[in-house]
Amino acid sequence: MTHWRCLLLAAAATVLVACGQQPPSWDVLLSGKITGQYPAYSVTVTAPGQLRVDRPDMPTQTVAVEPIAQHCLRGPRDCGYAVEQMLLLLRDP
């Protein structure tokens, strides 16, 4: 299932570029993945490539976007793995 989501994200970005619109940044894409998985979490871009994830009743975590983006550039399988690992690290301890 994650494989298809990565492919859909890549296809959407391609369509936006073809239409002359700027594709969403990795910050925006990963923020959406986090809030989609954990709706109670609040995600803020503190600097390009840095996300602050506020989790209710848990410590705030920082996510470095660049390593995940590098995995995603290798292909959907690597992308899905990197995103899933990030989401696992953000869940309840």
N, C-alpha and C positions, 0 to 999 in steps of 0.2 A: 504494500500500500504506500509506503514512504517513497518508494522508487517512482511511482506514478505522480506523487505530489511534487517531487523535484523536477520531473519532466514537465509538468504543467507550469511550474514557476518559470522554468527556462523558456517554455513556449510563450508565456505571457510577456516576458521581457523582450523576446524577439518581436512579437507583434507590436509592442509599444515603440520599439526602435524603428520598425518599418513604417509606423504611422507618424514618425517625427517627434514622438514624445520621449522624454527621458525615462529610462527604466528605473524601477525602485532600487534604492541602495541595499546593500547587504544588511545594513543596520535596520532598515525598515522591514525587510523580509524576515530577518531573525526575530525581531520584536513581535511580528505577527505570529510567528510559529510559537513563541513563548506564551503569548496571551491566548492563542488558540488552544494550547494544551492546558494552560493554567489560567483561567479567566480571572481569578482573584488576584493575580500578580500584577504589579504595575512596572512597566519597563520605560526607562528614560535613556535617551542617547546623551551621555555626559560629554563625549568628544567623539569625533569620527572614529569608528571602529571600537568604541567602548560602550557597553550597555550596563546600566545599573538596574538590577532586578530587585524590587521591593516585594518581599514575600510576607504575608500576614503571619504574625507570631513566630517568625524565623529571622535569622540574620540576613541582611541585604547581601546579595552576591553581585560580582562584576563578571561580565562575559566579554572576552576578547573576540571580536568578530573575524579578524584576519585569518587565524588558523582554520576556522570553519569555512570561510570563503575559499581558501586554498584547496581544501578537500573537495568543495563543490565544483571547482573548476576542473577537477580530475574526472568527474563523471557522477552519474546519479547514485551509484552504489556507495561511493566514498562520501558523497554529500549526505545521503540518508544516514549513514553510520555516524558521521560527525554531528549532525543535528540531533539524532537520537541520544548520543552520549551527552550532549549539552543539556538536553531536556531531563535526562536521568540525574545529572548532577544538581539540577534545580529543584527536584522534587523533595518531599518531606524527608528529613534524615532518618 
